[in-house]
Each structure stands twice: as C-alpha cells, then as structure tokens.
Amino acid sequence: MLKRPFDKSKLPSRHVTEGPARAPHRSYYYAMGLTEEEIAQPFVGVATCWNEAAPCNISLNRQAQAVKLGVKAGDGTPREFTTITVTDGIAMGHEGMRSSLASREAIADTVELTMRGHGYDALVGLAGCDKSLPGMMMAMVRLNVPSVFIYGGSIMPGRFEGKDVTVQDVFEAVGRHQAGANTDEELRALEKVACPSAGACGGQFTANTMACVSEAIGLALLNSSGAPAPYESRDQYATASGEAVMLLLERNIRARDIVTRKSLENAARIVACTGGSTNAGLHLPAIAHEAGIDFDLFDVCDIFKDTPYFVDLKPGGQFVAKDLYEAGGVPVVMKELRKAGLIHEDCMTASGETIGEALDRIEGEADGTVIHPVATPLSPTGGVVGLKGNLAPEGAIVKVAGMEDKQRVFTGPARVFECEEDAFEAVKARSYKEGEVIVIRNEGPAGGPGMREMLATTAALSGQGMGKKVALITDGRFSGATRGFCVGHVGPEAAHGGPIALLQNGDMITIDAIKGEISVALSDEDLAERKKNWAGPRETIYATGALWKYAQLVGGAKLGAVTHPGGKYERHVYMDL
C-alpha cells in the first residue's frame, strides 16, 4: 500500500528522529516498541484529559485508542499523553471551584509544553469537561499545528419518577431540601440515579456548549460531538479524527487556517441559537486571543443579539444532548442557521473542506421539537445577552433562554455579599427578600482568585422557587446549568476597582436584558467619591502556589481572562522552528 509522502525535513519531529546526532533520541523510541518505519513517520500528539475525577473524562482513554488507529491508518505515528482536568460539578460550591478556570490555562500550557518538548507534528485533542474543551482548543490555536478536536461525549439522562433528570436537578433539589420541600430519602434517591453513565453533563451547560462550538468553529468533524459517551459508535468519529489530522498535515492546513474571525462568529451563533452557557463569552475570546484575533465579550454579544434561539435544550428548555443528537445534531442546527444567512460557509474545517461543502452532505432537517425551524424560533434573539453600563463598563453577560420578555427587566435594591459563601448562607437561611438584587463580589478572575461559578447559590434559589423573584449579579461566573436572572462576568471586577466594588446595600440596580444595559442609580460623582474611600482589593488566603501565580497574571473577563500576551506578540511559529 502506497504511503503518504511526508517530508520530515520540514516537520518539528525531525529534531528528535533525523540524522546521526539523534541516535540517542531514537533509542528511546525503540525502547517503547516503535519500528524504524514508525520513527520515520510524522509524530502526532494524541492528548486526552482522562482521569478518574468524574464521569466526563472516564471514557477518554478508550476513545484515544480509536484515534490512534486512525492516525496509524493515515501513515502517522501516534503518541498518547494526558493532561489535567478540574471537573466543575465536583469542584462546585467550595474552595475547589477556584481551580476550575485556572485549569483551562494549565491544560493549554501543558499540552503546549508536551508538544514542544517532544517535537510532535500535529495534534488530536480529546476533552470531556467544561474547561478542558476550550483549554485543548486554545493549545491547538497557540501551537498552530494541524489539529482535530474530539469531544468525549455527554452523559445519558437519568430517570426519576418517570422523567429525564440531570445533575442540575440534583443541585436544585438541594434548594428544595433546604426549604423543607423534600426529604433526605427523596434527595438520596435522586442523587443515585441522576448520572447513570460516563460522559459530561447532559444539558446545554458549558461542556456541551463548547462541544457544539468545536464543530461550528471547524476544529471538530461535523456530528462528532453528538453521540453520548457510552455509545461505541463514538469510536468511528475518533478513528476518523485520527485520519483527518493526517490529511491536514499532508495539506499543511493548520489550526489558524480553521480558526478565523469568521469561524469564531459561526461558533458564537451556535451558542446563541442553542441557549448555550454564558461561559462561551469567556472561552471564545480566549481562543481568539491565541490566534491574535480581536474578538472580545462585546463581539460575542453582538452575534448573540441578532441570532434567533431555536434549539430547546436544558436548562432553559426541555431536552438534553442525547435528544439533540437524535434530532440530527449540530449539522442540522447549522443548516437552519444557513437558511437565515447566519453562517460563513467559506470557513475551512478539520475535514479539509469548507463548512458549506460539509453541510451540503447533511440530509437531516429540523424536527420542530428539539430543533425548531429558524423561521419560527423560540425567541427572535439569542439565549445569551451582553450588558453594559455604569455598573459594568467592561461588560457583563446574562442567559435569558427560556425567559419571557417581561422577565428580562429587573430593578431592585442591592443586597451585597463579599463572597459566595456569605450569599449561600443567606439563601440557605432565607434571609433575603423578594425583589432584591443579590450582589456577589470579589469572585473575579484575580480577586477570587479563579472566577468561581455560583451554581450552588443559584440552584438553591431556584429550588426555593425564588429564581424569578430575585436577580443576582457577580464578577464571578455562572454554571451553564444556571437559570434565573443571573448576571456574570461583571467587569472591571471588584479586585480591579470596578464599580461592583463600590456598591452598598440599598443601591438601586437596573438590569435590562432587552436593551442590553446594567446600571446603578448613582452619578459619576457618587461613584468617584466612593472610589476615593475604597479600601482596595480584599486580601485572599492564596499568597503562594498556582492560584497566587494565576491571580498575578490573569486579565479581565472581557478579553477571556487570559494569562499571556497571545498571538499578536509572537516572534516565531512552532511548526517552522
């Protein structure tokens, strides 16, 4: 069988395999059972976030073996390695949540270091949990090697009392339990059945949102993100991804040939029309930053503003990822966007063809139940809205999927908490009032540190039946599973002296998700006077270690909470060293 004619003299792996000086290096590869022929082929990093931390990642190890078969079939030599993940569902609601967003940077950094250290020529990345998806995609774009992303797949829905349930239901059941609406036994029965398999959370939370992004942005093969993790049919996509990366390597199609301003806009469309996680407003600018592309929170929100919401997924809607897959998945959703002229069809994809060419081969159509026709959407604008005003000069973001127009405007007095724990205790004790705007500050990327998600608090509010009767704003984040009127990513954050640091109990706050405004009834002079008397950032207990380092480096949420200068400041291209 004729092999692909790869010229190793132009690939990074020549530094570890070619010429007499590399005999010691080659001896290591012989030690691992490689043949002379395999050493002479391109080396492909197969990176996974496999671990035993959570069901999201537990099947990645097996799927990586299928990827390696595809790489071998395409005349490449796969080299599997792993990186970390921090799983939000387990980190949620305690100090561990500070590690979550910082883990995104650690994933990108460790994948970069492994690729550079060993001279790998291309990358297939498998990820399962929230931050591991953007972290892996950021590494691909940073290195700018031929790259294919593959999602580990979603969890199957649990069944409880005749209904499909997800982990979101368990978080909300905690709120009901605190309110005395369910017993210890009922809570225990639900927690045992809510998560019945391997895979990431099943609603359109952050993992599935970013899985949809991976297809829309072009780094993943179409429909590869849809099948739930336990489906062994996922192996065919894994093998195809291994084969695809060898085609990209042959054609020298690199990650930044795929990730462009236009493909980022396609990705933002898929978030909006599926009612996806607000965290995409953080991760898309971070991916863009790796390529040196200007695409901040406001650019993301501009796309959200004129994209109809027509895919009915939890938490704002009814269905889970498995249902979306069975209705035709992301390709059918993108076909609907194309009908409305909302997709850039000329963007390159991991298959080596344009998104338009790939969509031409998709036969499915909107089913009208999970995927509604774009002409008759659930609402005319996206499920996520950007906000700006004197309370958030650098912007904020709110998820409105499933909310009626009259619920999208809220005015009330501030009830200020200095951290999430204080707010959660107040919610648990029900020592807050209907109509208040709960403010949780000092939870931003630097001030937290780590920009924690507030799911424990928001789920408790929903469980108490108060999700629509109060609003909540924070310089931290929200889980993709959050519902209710919850504003996150308020910037500048409190630690950087943003207006959220200056709020006092009783200040009247208005959130208008129709106009895209967030304001406090204080004049510029009032805010300036308070700023003069501001005591400065709250001290944290993180005076050393990884989170201290993260707090020193991290920038604002508007630009994706990134920790290095990005693609604009590069002085070399890894592939060309």
URDAGI-V402111 format. One line per field, one symbol per residue. phi: phi as a letter, one per 30 degrees, with the letter a starting at -180 (. if undefined). Layout:
phi=???
//
This chain:
phi=.dcdddcddccedddcbciedceddddddddcjdceddddddccdccbcdacdadecdcdddddddeddddddciccdbdbbbdbccdecddiaeedddddddedddedddedddddcidcabcccbbcfddddeddddedddhcebbcbddjcddddbbhibdbbdeddeddddddddidbceddddddddcdbcadkdedddddddedddeedddjdcdeiddddeedddddeddddddddddddddddhcceddcdbeddddedddddddciddddddcdddddeedcicdaceddddddedccdcbcccdddcccceeddeddjieedddddddecicbdddddbddibdddddddcdcdbedicdcddddbddadbddbbdbaldcbecjabbcceicdeddcbbbaddbcbdadeddddddedhcbbejdcdcccicdeddddjhddcdeddddddddiceccbcbbaddcbddddbjdbcbidbddedcideddcdbejedcbcbdddibbbcdbdededdddddcddjdddcdccaidddddddcdcddecjhcbbdiedcdcacedcd
//
